[in-house]
């Protein structure tokens, strides 16, 4: 820190966020340690111990992995040590064998405690502020709206680099139930402020405008006004991907979707069938009208009774596992049968968490609507 410079708000130096690439690299180390321990314990002569390999794996997993992954690592390390010293007789004596097993078990328990401490206090103040503001502008929608079952979820990223402007809203209007799921470019409180602008414009335009194209036009103009009033060089490049959908009043089997550069939603049938609603004419993200005429057109499709419409931000489709593989919602959800939107969203979040091995590197915003049977 330069002389005379004020310390960061909240005291202490700000730590750089851990990048997803570093997370993936570190996430592989516990597996390599356990494999190394098994190989060493198998090949080494009696009297040599593999305990350091097994004891190192759980503490490495604890800071950046989920509780489930940390617990599985601890279990694998303990079982690997037991196999090495008991079934192979690698320890020089019974007392040494017990000591090595107790050592690995104790370190594993400490790793679980370390995971709890890191998760409880590891979020920087700036991340907490942005996440709190995000939750404040994303209220829980009603469980039922105009006869449709509705559910929404927001899960913030742990890293400061991941907290962004994810948004969703759903409301009953004179034109039917209308919803939006979007993602504003940028991170932190400026992105949350832009998300609030988009949401405010949507709540007004959804009631007043006769078409989804007109609603999108209102959102674009609101974002452009916000950009003109903003400060800083990056504000001139603000844009937002958005997915607008409409369930017309009196036509429960009709679904209209306007996609402005957003991940395509999924339509899940009661029998496990799944369709990805790719746009026939994709539109540009909101705020990019200067690039060209990319307003797009709504696509109309059949919305069967009992079917679920699932909308999500790219924190889902861009979630990566330890080997860098992206999460693929259509492939993971196809064939699943979900009784309602809450079950669907909870299942999806759990599956993404398993895929990444911990908390997401980016925000997740999810919205699901189900047409009831017989409607």
N, C-alpha and C positions, 0 to 999 in steps of 0.2 A: 504494500500500500504506500502511496506517495506521502511525503511529509505534509501534514496539515489536512489530509483528506479525511472526511468523516467516515467512520466505520459503517458497514451496511446496517440497515434498519434491523433491529432485533439483536444486534451485537454479534461479534465474531465475523470471520471471513465466510463469504458465500462459497459453497462447494460446487464445482461443476457437476452437472447431472451425469449419471452413468448412461452411456449410449447403448442402444439395443445390441450393437455389434459386440461391445465389451461384455454385456450380459450373456450373450450366446457363448462367447469364448469361455468365460468363467463358468458357465453352466455345464460345460463339458468336462471340466477339471475333476469334479467328484467322481464321475463315471470312470475316467482314466485312472484315478487313484485306486478305486476299488478293483478294476481290472488288473492294475499293476500289482496290487496286494495279492490277488489270487495267483497271478503268474509267479510272483516271487516266492510265495508260500509253497507253491507246487514244485518249483525247480530248485529252491535253495536247500542245502543240507540241513539235517536236524541241528537245532541250536540257534539257527538264524530266525529272526522274527520279522513278520510282515506287519506288525501292529502299527508302526508309524504311517504306513499307507492308509490303513483303515481308519485310524484316529484322525487323520487330516481331512478326510472327505466330508463329514458332516459340517464342521465349521466353515469350510469353503462354500458349501451350498446354502448355509443359513441366511446370509445378508441379502442375496438377490433372488432367492427361490421362494416359492409358495410354501406354506406350512406342510402341505401334503408331500411335496417334493423333498423337503428337508427331512420329514419323518421317514419317507421311503429310503432316502440315502442313509439315514442313521440305522435303519433296520438292516439294509444290505451290508453296511460296514460291520455291524455286530455279528450277523450270520456268517459273513466271510471270515471274520476272525475266529469264530467258534469252529468253523470247518477246518481252518488252517491248523489250529493248535490242538483240537480234540481228535478229529477224524484222521488227520495226517500224523499226529504226534509230533508236531514241529517244535513244541516247547521242550526244553531240557528236563523239566520236572512238572509234577502236578501243580505245585504251588506257583510256578512261573506261568503255567497255562491259565490258572484262575486269575492271576494278577493282570495278564494281558487282556483277557476278556473284560474284566472289571474296568480296566483303563479305557478301552474303546467304548464300553457302555456309558461310562461317566462323561466322556467327551461328547458322546451323542446327545445325552440329556442336556449338557451345557449348550450345545448347538441349538437345540429346540428353544431353550431360554433366550439365547442370543437372537434368534429369529423374532421372538415376541418383542424384545426390547427395540430392535431395529424398526419393526413395523409400527410400533407405538410412537416412536419419537423421531423417525427418520425423515419425515416430510418437511421440507423447508417452509418458512413462514409464507413466502410468496406463493408457493403451491397451495397452501392451506387457504390463503385469501382468495385466490382464483377459483379454487374448487368450491368454496363457500358461496361466492358470488354466482357461480354456475348453477349450483343447486337452488339458489334463491329465485333465479329466473326460469327454472324448469320445474314448476309445481307438478305434483302428481295429478294426472287427469282422472276424471270420474271413471269408476269401474264399468259403468254402462252409459252409453250416449246414443240417444235416438234409436234404441233397440240393439245397438252393436256393443259387444264386449271389448273393452279397451284396457291396455296395460302399457306402461313405459318404464324404462330403466335408464339411469345414468351412472356410469362408473368412471371416476376420474383417474388419470394416469398418476403414478407415483412420482415420476421424474418431472422436474420443472419444465423440461423441454417438451413434455407431452400434453400439458394442460392447455386446452384450446377452446375454440368457440363452437363446440357441438351444441345443437339445439333441436328441440322438437316441440310441437304444439298440436292439439286437436280440439275442434270445437264444432258444435251444432250451429248451422247457419240457415238462412232462408233457402239456400241452394242445396242443402244436404250437409252431411258430415264432411268437413274438410280438414286435412292435416298437412303438416310440413315436418320434414326431417332434414337438417342441413348442417353444414360445417363451414365456419368462417375461417379464412386464411389467417395464419398467425397464431400466437400463443399468449397465454397470460391474460391479465386484466384488459388490455386493449381489444383482444379477440372477444372476450366476454361482453364488452361494451357494444361491439358491432353485432354480436348475436342478439343482444337486447333490442337493438334497433330493428333488426330483421323480424324478431318476434312481435314487437309492437306494431310494425306495419302489417304483418300477417293478420293479427287479431282484428284489425280494422278493415283491411281489404277483403278478408274472407267473407265478411258479412255483406259488404257493399258491392263487390264486383261480380258480374254474371258469369265469368269464365275463369278457368285456371290461368290462361295466358294473361288476362288482365290483372289477376292477383300477382303473378310473377313480375309484371311490369311495375306495379306499385312497390314491390320489394326492391326491385332494382333501383328505382328512383330514390327510395329511402336510403339505400346503401351508398348511392352516389352523393347524396347530401351529407351524409355522415363523413364520407371520405373528404369532401371539400372543406368541412369544418375541422377535420383532424389535423394533428401536428405530427411532424416527423417525416422523413423521406419515404418510409415504407408505407405510409397511409395511402399514397397515390396508387398503390398496387393492390389494395384490399379487394377481395372478391369472396364469394361464398358459393359452394355447391349446394344444391337444394333439390329435394324431391317433394312435389306437391301432388296430393291425391284427393279425389272427391268421390263420395258415395251419394249420388243424387237423391234428393228427397222423392219418395214414392217409387224408387227403382232400386230396391235392395240388391238385385242381382247384377247391377252395373258398377264397374270400377273404372274411373278415369285417372290416369297417371301422367304427370308432366315432369320430365327429368331434365334438370339443368346441371349436367356434369356430375351427378351424384351416383354412388353405387346403386345398381339396379335392385329393386325390392324383390321379395320372393312371395309366391302365392302357394300355400301349403294346403292340399286337399285333405279331407278327413280320412281317406284311405291310404295316406302316406305319399301320394303323388306330390310333385313339386315342379313349379314353373318359375324360371327367372324372367321377370318382366323387363326385358331389354327394350329400349326405346327404338321405334322405327325411324324417328327423326330426332337425334340427340340435340339438346340445346347447350349453349355455353353457360358456364357458371354465372351467377348474378354478379353484376359489376364489371362485366367484360364486354359491354355493348360496343365499346370503341374498337374492338378487334373485328367485329363484323356482325351481321344479322344472324344470331344464333339463338333465337328465342325458342325454337322447337315447337312441336305440337303435341297435345295430349294423345295418349293411346287409350283406347277403350277396350275393356276385356270383360269376360263373364266372371262374376264373383259367386261361386257356388255356396249353397247353404252349408254351414259348418266349416267353411274354409277360413284360413288365417292369412292376413296380409302382414308380412314382416318387413319393416324398414329399419335401416341401420346406417351408421356412419362408417367411414373407412378405418376406424380403429378396430373394427371386427375383421374386415376382409384383408387388412394389412398386418394383422397380428402374426408374429413369426415364432416358430419354435426354436429350440436350441441349435438346430442345424440350418436356420434361415428360411425354412419353408413357410409360405403364407397359409393362413387359415382359409379354407374354401367353404363358405356357408352352404351352397347347394349340395356339395358332396357329403358334408357332415350331417345335414338335416334330412336328406332324401330318405324316404321310407319310415320316418318317425311319425308317430301319431300323438298329437298333443291335445288334451281336452279343452284347453283355453289359452288365452294370450299370456297369462302369468306363468303358467308352466313352461310355455315355449321360451319366454325370455330368460327365466331362471336356468333352464336347461342349456340355453345358448351361452350364457355368461359362464356357467360351470365348465362347459366344453372349451371355451376360449381360454379360460384359466389353466385347464389341463394342458392345452396345446402349447401355451407360452411358458408353462412351468412357474408362473408367478403373476404378479400384478402387471397390467398392460402397460406397454410403452407409450400408448396414445389413449385418448379418451374413447369411451364407448357410449354411444347414445342409441337407444333401441325403442321402437314403437311398434306395437302389434294391435291389429283390429280383427275381430272375428264376427262373421255374419252368423247369427244363431240358426240352428236347425229349425226348419218350418217357416222361416221368414222369407 
